Amino acid sequence: MNSAKKICVPVLALCIVSITLATKYAGDFEELGTSARAIGMGGCVVASATGPAAIYYNPAMAGRAKRTRALFLHSEDFSGLVHHNFLGVSFPSGLQSYGLGLLHNGIPGIKLTKLKYPDKPGPNDSNPPVIDRVVSVNQFVGYINYARAISPHVAFGGNTKIIYQDLGVGSCFGMGIDFGLALTPGADIDVGLRVRNASTSPLFWTTGTRELILPRVALGFSKTFRFGKNAIGLAFEAEANSEESDLFQSFGVEYSFRKVLFVRLGTLRNNFTFGLGGRYKRFYIDYGYTSGYMPGAHGLGSAQQVSGGVEF
């Protein structure tokens, strides 16, 4: 466990220092997830993420993969307003793993308006707003992942990432670093730590302004109970949101029937989640539903995600 402490302490220190320099809400576009399995479990997979999904949820967990895996996710969030996609692949090699991922959010057909007669008072019946132009919003995050198992009980990993946003009225370019740590202190017991944007990721806008994305720290626990070929996994996760000095708690449970069929339930920041999954040989597909991403977010509509992948 000394190796884990040597990695964990500097990462947390960097996160605490960088919080004082960051811009509020700048990184919210990176909070929609990359796995329908995770959403069905209330997002509680920082200690149990697998394959390319681990690039996002905990970069260290990607180091535990045994085979090359590819993952694709699509969801329509906030009553279909936001189109959310993720494509990732992980390449294990011995005790280490390399991975690539691309996250995309898109909002098409946003109508920008102006007054019919800009030099006159309004808006009113004689000078109503009219459509000036139609724009689309696109946000991209590209991940390059490296993970390594130090021992059967300790693994670490990290992402370097490139960020690009085009809001239709301005664009920005940025970069960042994520860190992850995975521990297995006992049989079927896992602990995960993730620090997203530990470097306080900067965004440079074409308008000349600069934003800094705040770090977010998540700590999770997972315990699996096995019954022959079936199993039940329980998970808990706490995420420190430094933007609002708040602590979010989530819970999840997954029932596995012969590693072929899966049923999942959870709470994601006080919102109910549900999921189903299926696996056939090296192919898998998952469905996830959540009534919201944030406390009190029901008015924004529910989100449904579908993800699937293959092992090589």
N, C-alpha and C positions, 0 to 999 in steps of 0.2 A: 504493500500500500504506500510505501514511501515514494514510488514513482508517480503514483496518482497525485500525491500532495505537491510534488515538484511542478506538475503541470497545472493543477487546479488553482493554486494560490496566485501565481503571476497573472493568469487569465482574469480572475476575479478582481485583482488590483487594477488591472488595465481598464476593466469595465467601470469600476467605481470612479476612477479619475476622469474618464471620458464622458460620463454622464453630465458633468457640469458644463460641457461645451456644446451640447447637442440641441437640435431644433425640434420642437414638439410636433408629433404626428407625422414627421417626414417619412417614416418607414412603414406606415400603415398598409401600403399597397402589397407588402410582403407577408401578410397575415392570413391569407385564405387557404393555406395548406396545399399539399401535393399528393395526397393519398386518400381515397374514399374509405379505406380500412381505418385510417387514423380518425377521420371525421366521425365514423360510426362509433368509435370508442371514446368520443369526447376529446379527441386530439391528444390523448394520453399515451404517446408512443416514444417519448424522449428516451425511455429505457428499453423499448422493444421494437423500434423501427427496423426494417430490413430492406436490403437492396437499394435501389436508387432513391426511394423515399427517405432513407436515412440521410442523404445529402442535405436535405432541408431540415428534418426534425432533429437529427443529432449526427453530425459529420463523423463521429467516432464509430457509430454502429455499422457503417458501411464496411468497416474492416473485418466484420464477422461473416461476410458472405462467402459461400463456398463455390458458387458458379457465377458466370457473367449473367446479369439480369437487365432487362429493359422494362420501363414503366411509362405509361401514358395516362394522363388524367384530363378530363373535361368537366366543367361545371358551369352553371349559369346562376349567379348569385344576385341577391337583392332584387327578387322578383324578375329575374332574367335580364336586368340592366347591364350587369357585368359578365363578360365571357372570360372564363378563367381556364388556363391550360398549363400543363407541365409535361415535359418529355425528359427522361433521364435514363442513364445507363451506367452500370458499375462493373468494373473489371477486377476481380480478385486475383492476387498472385502471391501464393504462400501466406505469409503473415500480414501482408499489406494489400491495399485496394486503391484503385484509381477510379474516378467517376466524373461524369459530365452531366449537367442539367441545364434546362432552359425553362424559365417560368414566364408566362405571358398573361397580362390582364388587358382586356379591350372593351371600350364602350363606343359603339358605332352610332352615327347619325345624331350627334348633338347639334341642336339648332341654336345658333347665336343670332340675337335680334338687335335691331336698332330702331330709333324713331323714324317714322315715314318722312318727317320733315325735321332733321336734326337741329336746325336753327330756331325752331319754335318750341314753346312749352308743351310738355306732355309727360307721360302718355295720357291720352284722352280720346274721346270719340272722333275728333277731327284730326288727331295726330297719333294714331295707334302704333304699337310696335310691329315691325315687319321682320321677316327672316332676312338676315344679312348674308349668312353663309352656313354651311353644314360642315362640321368637323368631327373627327374621331380621336379618341384618346387611346394610346397604346403604351404599355409599360412592360419592359423586358428586364429580366435578371438572368445572367449567365453564370453558372457555377463550375468551378474546377475543384474537385475534391481529392484529398489524400487522407487515408486512414491506415493505422497500423496497430496490430495487437502486440503489446509488450509481453504479455503472458496470457494464460487461459483466463485470468481474472481481470486484466486491465487492458484497455484500448484507448487510443486517442486519435483525433482527426481534426481536420480543418478545411475550410473553403476559402478560396479567393474568388471574388465575384465582380462582375462588371454590370453596371446599372444604366439603363437608358429609358427616358420617359419623353413622350411627345404628347403634350396636352392639347394640341391643335392651335394654341395661342402662344406656345413657347415650349422649349425642350431642354433637357438636361442630361448630363453624363456624370456618372459617379462610379465609385469602387468601394469595396469593403472586405472584411475578413470575419469569418465565423469560426468558433472553436467548439469542440465537443469532447466529452470524456465518458467512458462506459466502464462500469465495474460489475463484477459478478462475485459478491461476497459469499454466496452459498448456492446450493443446488436449486435451480429454477428461480433464483432471486437475482434481479438486475436493478442497477441504479444508473441513471443517466443524467449528465449535466450538459447543457447547451448554452453558449453565450453568442447570441446573434448580433452582428455588427459590433463586435468587440473593439474594433478600431475606430468607432464613431465615424461611420461611413459618410464621406462628403458628397454632396450633389452640386454640380456647377451648372447654373442655368444660363441660357442664352441672353437673358435679361440683365446679366451681370451680378445677380444675387447668388448667394451660397447658402446651402442648408447642410446640417449635419444630422444623420440618423442616429437616434439614441440606441444604446445597447439594450437588449432584453435577455434576461437570464431565466432559464427554466430548469427545474430539478424534478426528476421523476423516479418512481419506484414501480416495479412490476414483480408479481409473484404468480407462478403457474402451478396449478394443482392437476395432476394427471390421474386418469381413471382408465387404465388399459390403453386403448387406442384413442380415447377421447381426453379432452383437457378443458379447463377453465382458467383463463388468465384475468387477474385483477390488476388494475393500474391506478395510480394517483400521480398528479402532476401539479406543481405550483410554478407560476410564471410571474416574475417581478417586472411590472410595467413602470419603468422609471419616468415615462412621460407624464403620468398622473400620480406617481408615488403610490401605486396600488399593487395588490398581490391577488392574482387570479388563481382559483383552484378548480381543477377538473378531475373527473372520475370516469373510469371506463371498465367494461367487462367484455370478454370475448369467449364464446363457447365454440370449441372446435370438435366436429364430429369426424373422426378418422382422418383428419387433415384434408378433408374434401369439402365439407360444408361448414360455414361459419355464421354465427349470429352475434351481433354486437349491440351494446347499449352504453350510454354515457351521458355526462353533463359537460358541456363546453361553456365555461364561464356563466353558469346558471341557465344555460339553454339545453333543452333535451336533444339528444342525438340517437340515431338508430342506424344499423347497417347490416348488410348481408354480404356473403362472399362465397365463391366457389372455386375449386381447383381441379383441373384435369391434367394429369401427368405434369408437364412443365408449363402449362398455361394457367393463368389465374385472372379472375375478374371480381371486382368489388363495387358495391353500391353504398353510399353514405348519405344520410339526411341530417340536417341540423336546423333547428328553428331560429337560429341566429348565431352570430359570432361574438357579440358583446352583450353584457347585462342590459336588459331592457331593449334589445334590438329587434323584438318581434315585429314592430311596425315596418321594418325594412324588408320583410319577407324572408321566407325560408330558403335554404340552399340545398341543392341536390347534386351530388358528385358521382361520377362513374370513372373508375380507373381499372386498368388491366395491364398485363404484362406477360413476359415469357422468360424462362431460364434456358441458357444454352449449355 
